[in-house]
């Protein structure tokens, strides 16, 4: 049976932490930053941990990421 391959677009979008949690990126931080409030930009800088339901849905596609 062939090896399971990681979904290529997910490799750059998410990171798996040392404890196995999945970090994702937030939207609205690519351009037009001068029109956003300082507090909003600070919140956008932090990458949140992905919800359990979303991780379960993506588990097969990210099987090889560690």
Biotite code that builds the C-alpha atoms (Angstrom):
import biotite.structure as struc

atoms = struc.array([
    struc.Atom([0.000, 0.000, 0.000], chain_id="A", res_id=1, res_name="UNK", atom_name="CA", element="C"),
    struc.Atom([1.414, 3.451, -0.870], chain_id="A", res_id=2, res_name="UNK", atom_name="CA", element="C"),
    struc.Atom([2.343, 5.996, 1.771], chain_id="A", res_id=3, res_name="UNK", atom_name="CA", element="C"),
    struc.Atom([-0.190, 8.608, 2.845], chain_id="A", res_id=4, res_name="UNK", atom_name="CA", element="C"),
    struc.Atom([0.891, 12.019, 1.603], chain_id="A", res_id=5, res_name="UNK", atom_name="CA", element="C"),
    struc.Atom([0.369, 15.274, 3.482], chain_id="A", res_id=6, res_name="UNK", atom_name="CA", element="C"),
    struc.Atom([-1.996, 17.702, 1.769], chain_id="A", res_id=7, res_name="UNK", atom_name="CA", element="C"),
    struc.Atom([0.432, 20.178, 0.189], chain_id="A", res_id=8, res_name="UNK", atom_name="CA", element="C"),
    struc.Atom([-1.532, 23.359, 0.843], chain_id="A", res_id=9, res_name="UNK", atom_name="CA", element="C"),
    struc.Atom([-1.802, 22.574, 4.559], chain_id="A", res_id=10, res_name="UNK", atom_name="CA", element="C"),
    struc.Atom([1.951, 22.312, 5.080], chain_id="A", res_id=11, res_name="UNK", atom_name="CA", element="C"),
    struc.Atom([2.360, 26.095, 5.028], chain_id="A", res_id=12, res_name="UNK", atom_name="CA", element="C"),
    struc.Atom([-0.978, 27.005, 6.613], chain_id="A", res_id=13, res_name="UNK", atom_name="CA", element="C"),
    struc.Atom([-0.743, 25.122, 9.900], chain_id="A", res_id=14, res_name="UNK", atom_name="CA", element="C"),
    struc.Atom([1.921, 24.102, 12.389], chain_id="A", res_id=15, res_name="UNK", atom_name="CA", element="C"),
    struc.Atom([1.802, 21.212, 14.846], chain_id="A", res_id=16, res_name="UNK", atom_name="CA", element="C"),
    struc.Atom([3.169, 22.045, 18.299], chain_id="A", res_id=17, res_name="UNK", atom_name="CA", element="C"),
    struc.Atom([5.378, 19.759, 20.369], chain_id="A", res_id=18, res_name="UNK", atom_name="CA", element="C"),
    struc.Atom([2.376, 18.653, 22.408], chain_id="A", res_id=19, res_name="UNK", atom_name="CA", element="C"),
    struc.Atom([0.401, 17.770, 19.282], chain_id="A", res_id=20, res_name="UNK", atom_name="CA", element="C"),
    struc.Atom([-1.891, 20.794, 19.145], chain_id="A", res_id=21, res_name="UNK", atom_name="CA", element="C"),
    struc.Atom([-2.449, 22.484, 15.793], chain_id="A", res_id=22, res_name="UNK", atom_name="CA", element="C"),
    struc.Atom([-1.855, 26.191, 15.303], chain_id="A", res_id=23, res_name="UNK", atom_name="CA", element="C"),
    struc.Atom([-3.513, 28.104, 12.478], chain_id="A", res_id=24, res_name="UNK", atom_name="CA", element="C"),
    struc.Atom([-3.265, 31.600, 11.059], chain_id="A", res_id=25, res_name="UNK", atom_name="CA", element="C"),
    struc.Atom([-5.815, 34.373, 11.223], chain_id="A", res_id=26, res_name="UNK", atom_name="CA", element="C"),
    struc.Atom([-7.359, 36.189, 8.285], chain_id="A", res_id=27, res_name="UNK", atom_name="CA", element="C"),
    struc.Atom([-7.179, 39.935, 7.485], chain_id="A", res_id=28, res_name="UNK", atom_name="CA", element="C"),
    struc.Atom([-3.454, 40.427, 7.997], chain_id="A", res_id=29, res_name="UNK", atom_name="CA", element="C"),
    struc.Atom([-2.031, 40.465, 4.477], chain_id="A", res_id=30, res_name="UNK", atom_name="CA", element="C"),
    struc.Atom([-2.567, 44.059, 3.359], chain_id="A", res_id=31, res_name="UNK", atom_name="CA", element="C"),
    struc.Atom([-4.336, 47.352, 4.182], chain_id="A", res_id=32, res_name="UNK", atom_name="CA", element="C"),
    struc.Atom([-2.823, 47.286, 7.666], chain_id="A", res_id=33, res_name="UNK", atom_name="CA", element="C"),
    struc.Atom([-2.642, 51.087, 8.019], chain_id="A", res_id=34, res_name="UNK", atom_name="CA", element="C"),
    struc.Atom([-6.427, 51.245, 8.275], chain_id="A", res_id=35, res_name="UNK", atom_name="CA", element="C"),
    struc.Atom([-6.640, 48.770, 11.137], chain_id="A", res_id=36, res_name="UNK", atom_name="CA", element="C"),
    struc.Atom([-6.416, 49.646, 14.823], chain_id="A", res_id=37, res_name="UNK", atom_name="CA", element="C"),
    struc.Atom([-3.264, 48.912, 16.788], chain_id="A", res_id=38, res_name="UNK", atom_name="CA", element="C"),
    struc.Atom([-5.127, 46.517, 19.063], chain_id="A", res_id=39, res_name="UNK", atom_name="CA", element="C"),
    struc.Atom([-6.521, 44.611, 16.089], chain_id="A", res_id=40, res_name="UNK", atom_name="CA", element="C"),
    struc.Atom([-3.034, 44.228, 14.603], chain_id="A", res_id=41, res_name="UNK", atom_name="CA", element="C"),
    struc.Atom([-1.746, 42.939, 17.933], chain_id="A", res_id=42, res_name="UNK", atom_name="CA", element="C"),
    struc.Atom([-4.521, 40.335, 18.070], chain_id="A", res_id=43, res_name="UNK", atom_name="CA", element="C"),
    struc.Atom([-3.822, 39.293, 14.484], chain_id="A", res_id=44, res_name="UNK", atom_name="CA", element="C"),
    struc.Atom([-0.165, 38.677, 15.332], chain_id="A", res_id=45, res_name="UNK", atom_name="CA", element="C"),
    struc.Atom([-0.979, 35.762, 17.606], chain_id="A", res_id=46, res_name="UNK", atom_name="CA", element="C"),
    struc.Atom([-1.705, 32.400, 16.009], chain_id="A", res_id=47, res_name="UNK", atom_name="CA", element="C"),
    struc.Atom([-4.530, 30.577, 17.801], chain_id="A", res_id=48, res_name="UNK", atom_name="CA", element="C"),
    struc.Atom([-4.864, 26.871, 18.478], chain_id="A", res_id=49, res_name="UNK", atom_name="CA", element="C"),
    struc.Atom([-7.261, 25.194, 16.083], chain_id="A", res_id=50, res_name="UNK", atom_name="CA", element="C"),
    struc.Atom([-10.574, 23.894, 17.413], chain_id="A", res_id=51, res_name="UNK", atom_name="CA", element="C"),
    struc.Atom([-10.865, 20.168, 18.158], chain_id="A", res_id=52, res_name="UNK", atom_name="CA", element="C"),
    struc.Atom([-13.618, 19.674, 15.596], chain_id="A", res_id=53, res_name="UNK", atom_name="CA", element="C"),
    struc.Atom([-11.504, 21.186, 12.834], chain_id="A", res_id=54, res_name="UNK", atom_name="CA", element="C"),
    struc.Atom([-8.474, 19.113, 13.807], chain_id="A", res_id=55, res_name="UNK", atom_name="CA", element="C"),
    struc.Atom([-10.519, 15.926, 13.663], chain_id="A", res_id=56, res_name="UNK", atom_name="CA", element="C"),
    struc.Atom([-11.686, 16.884, 10.182], chain_id="A", res_id=57, res_name="UNK", atom_name="CA", element="C"),
    struc.Atom([-8.129, 17.518, 8.945], chain_id="A", res_id=58, res_name="UNK", atom_name="CA", element="C"),
    struc.Atom([-6.418, 14.673, 10.791], chain_id="A", res_id=59, res_name="UNK", atom_name="CA", element="C"),
    struc.Atom([-6.017, 12.449, 7.745], chain_id="A", res_id=60, res_name="UNK", atom_name="CA", element="C"),
    struc.Atom([-4.631, 15.257, 5.600], chain_id="A", res_id=61, res_name="UNK", atom_name="CA", element="C"),
    struc.Atom([-2.020, 16.297, 8.201], chain_id="A", res_id=62, res_name="UNK", atom_name="CA", element="C"),
    struc.Atom([-1.039, 12.770, 9.187], chain_id="A", res_id=63, res_name="UNK", atom_name="CA", element="C"),
    struc.Atom([2.633, 13.246, 8.296], chain_id="A", res_id=64, res_name="UNK", atom_name="CA", element="C"),
    struc.Atom([3.188, 16.680, 9.868], chain_id="A", res_id=65, res_name="UNK", atom_name="CA", element="C"),
    struc.Atom([5.059, 16.687, 13.142], chain_id="A", res_id=66, res_name="UNK", atom_name="CA", element="C"),
])
